[in-house]
Amino acid sequence: MDLFSLKNKNVILTGGNGNLGKIMAKWLLEYEAALFIADIIDTPIVELRAYQEKGQLHYIKCDLSSSASIAQMYSSVNQIGGSIDVLINNAAYGGGAGGSKSSAFIDDVDDTVWRVGIDGTVGVTFRCTREVLPYFDKQGGGNIVNIASMYGTVAPDPSIYGDTGNNNPVMYGTGKAGVIQLTKYCAANLAKRDVRVNCITPGPFPLITEATDKEFYEKLKSKTMLGREGKADELAGPLLLLCSDASSYMTGSNVIVDGGWTAW
């Protein structure tokens, strides 16, 4: 527990109100982080109310498409916590990346949808990284953990989507590949400033509901070596590793958590 402890660390989690973000938040709090959720949605998470009541959890509404809003968010975190120790770039938005649905067909993706999709994956990660650097420089270092996707390393298999039109859109994987490269670039260029930058690449962690296509779900599971989808809590280990001092000699790494999908 001590090895992975986040006690006395101020951690920012972008997109913490999302499906996986809520689970990440739970584990960060369990390991004693002072957590700041930066999201356009600032509705408190009911299951985490106790942490908020004792002052361990803070919500800061932030438009992550705006550099000015991001800068203001960092200023607020620094004012409340006195430092920024860890930044987790989890948020994504735009067609196929957490926002408005876009066409799976390249022919139908116009310039606006393309720009928003790329901005909502690698663009937001870049902005949040750039704007946090003055704080890291002032305190002598910091730690960044980016969240990519298996579709940043391999292409979506059209056969598992059939003719549904729900194939993962072109912007998403392209942008997430950019996140992996941005991780490596920043790790190389920020090491001399004592800033570590690593990445987690999740595989299939679907939100299963009554509306989930059962045939698609079975095909999805069959693509992994373990023969099943990921459970959200299974991201906790890699997340706590990279956020804590347990990974003090790691930078530029991409930790793949995909049940073996990309290793076939």
N, C-alpha and C positions, 0 to 999 in steps of 0.2 A: 504493500500500500504506500509506504513512504517513497519508494522508487518512482512511482507514478503520481505522486501527490502534486496537486496544483495549488496547495495552500499558499496564500500571500501572492498569488498571481492574478492580475486583472486580465481577463480573457474576453475578447470581442468575438461574437459569433454572428455573422451576417446571415440573413434568411433563417433565423432560429425559430420562426413560427411555422415553417414548412413541415412536411411529413417526416423526413429524416432529421431535420433541424431540431425538432422537439425532443427526439431521442438523444441526439448529441448533447443538447442542453442538460438533460437529466443526468447524464454520466459526468459531464464537466462539473456539475454542482455536487454530485456524490463524492467527487474527488477534491472538493473544497475550493474550487475556483470561485473568485468573485466574477460573476458572469454578467456581461452586457450584451443583450440581444438587440442587434440593429436590423430593423426590418421596416418595410412600408406598412406592415400590419403590426400594431403594437398592443393588440388584445392580449391580456395576460393568459398564460397557459394554466388552466385550472389545476392540473396535477402538480404544478410547481409552485403553488401559492405559498406554501410554507417557507420556501427559500426567499421569496419576495418579501414576505412579512418580516423576516429577520435581517433583511438588508443585504443578502448575498446575491440576489438577482435583480437586475435593472433592465427596463425596456426603454430603448431610445428610438423613436420613429425617425426613419431615414429614407430618403429617396436615393437609392444607390445608383440611379442613372445620372445623378447630379454631383459633380465634384464639390460644389459649394455645400451641399447637404452632407456629404461625407466628411468634409473638413469640420463642419459644425458638430457632427456626431463625435468625432475624435476629441474635439475641444471639451465636449460635455463629459465624455468618459474620463479624460485626464483630470478635469475639475473635480469629479466625484471620487475617482480612485487614486489619483496622484501619479499614475503611470499607466502605460499600455504595455503589457508583457507578451501577450499572444494574440495574433489576429488569425481567425479562421475564415477564409473566403469560401463560404458555402452557398451564398445566394446566386440564383440564376433567374432570368426572366426573358420574355420574348417567345416567339413561336416555338413550341416544342421544348422550351426550357423553363417551364413553370408559369408561363403567361398564356396569351391568346393562342389558340390552336392554329397551326398553319398546315398547308398542304404537304403531303409526303412526296409529291412529285416535283422534281427539279424545274420542270417547265412552268409550273404555276407559282414559283417563288419569285416575287417581284423584288426590286431593289430595296424597297422600304422594309419588307419582311426580312430580307437577308441582313440588312444593317442592324435591325433591332435584335435579331437572333445572335449575331456575332457579338454585338455590344453586351447582350445579356449573359454571355458566357465568359469570354476572355476580356472584353472591355471593362466589365465591372470589376473583375479580378485585378486588372492593371490599375484602375483608378484607386481602388482601396489600398493597394500596395504603395503606390506613389504618395498618397496623402498621409500615410502613417509614418513615413520615413523620418520626418523632422522630430517626431516624438522618440523614435528609436535612437536617432543620433544624439538627442539630448540626454538620454539615460544610458547610453553606451551599448546599445544592442537590442535585439528583439527576436521574435520567433513568428514565422508565418506558416500556416498550413492551408494549402489550397485543396479544393474538392473538384476532381475531374470526373471522368466517366470511362467505362470500358469502351464506349464508342469514340473515345479520343485515341484509342490504340487499334481498334478493329472496326470494320464497317458493319452496320446492321445487316443481318441476313434477311433479305426480302422474302424468303420462303416461309419464315415463321409468321409473317404478317398477311400472307395471301393477297387477296384483292380487296382488302378492307380499306386501303388508303391510309392506314394508321402507321405506316413505316416511319421510323424515327427521321425527322426532317434533316436536310443537309446541313443546316446552320449549326445544329447542336453538336454533332461529332466534330465538325470542323473547329468550332469554338473551343471544345474541350481538349482537342489535340493542342490547340494554342495554349491552353492553361498548363498542360504538361511541359511544353517548351518554355513558357514563361517562368515556370518553377525553376527549371534548370538555368535559364538565363539570369534570373534574379539571384539564385544561389551563388553563381559564379561571380557576379558583380557586387554583391552585398556582403560577401564573407569578410572582407577586410574591414567592414563596419560592424562586425560581430552580429550580423543578422543571418539566422538560419532560415531556409525556405525549403519546405518539403510538400509532398502531394499525396493524397489518397485517391485511388481510382476504384470506385465501387462498381460492382457488376449489377446483376438484376436484383433490385430491392423494390418490387412492385407493391403498390397499395391495393390489396385485394378487397373488393367489395362485391355486393350482389350483382353488380352490372359487369363484372369482369368476364371477358370471353374465356370460357373454360378450355376450349380447344387451343387458343393462343397461349393460355397459361401453361398447359401441358407441354407445348412446343418450347416455350421459354425455358422451363425447367430442364428439358432434355438437352439443352445446349451446354449445360454446366457439367463438369466432371463429377460433382457431388450429387447431381440429379435433383436439385431443388433450388428454390429461390433463396435469397439472403434474408435473414431476419434483422431488423433494424439494429438490435442490440449488438449484433456481430460486427458493427463498425466501431464499437466502443474501444476495443483493444488497440487497434491502430491509431485511433484518435488520441487516446490518452498517452500512448507512446510518443507520438510526435509533438504533443503539446507540453509534455513534461521534460524534466531534465534527464529522463531515461534515454532520450534520443540525442544527448548533447554532442555526440560525434557524428550525427547524421545531417547532411544538407544535400539538396539536389536529388533526393530520393523520391521515387514514385512507388508507393506501397499499393499493390493491386489486391483487392478484396472481392473476388468474383466467382468463387466456387470452382475455379479452374477454366472458366469460359474462354479466356484469351490464351490459354496455354496448350490447347489441343494441337 
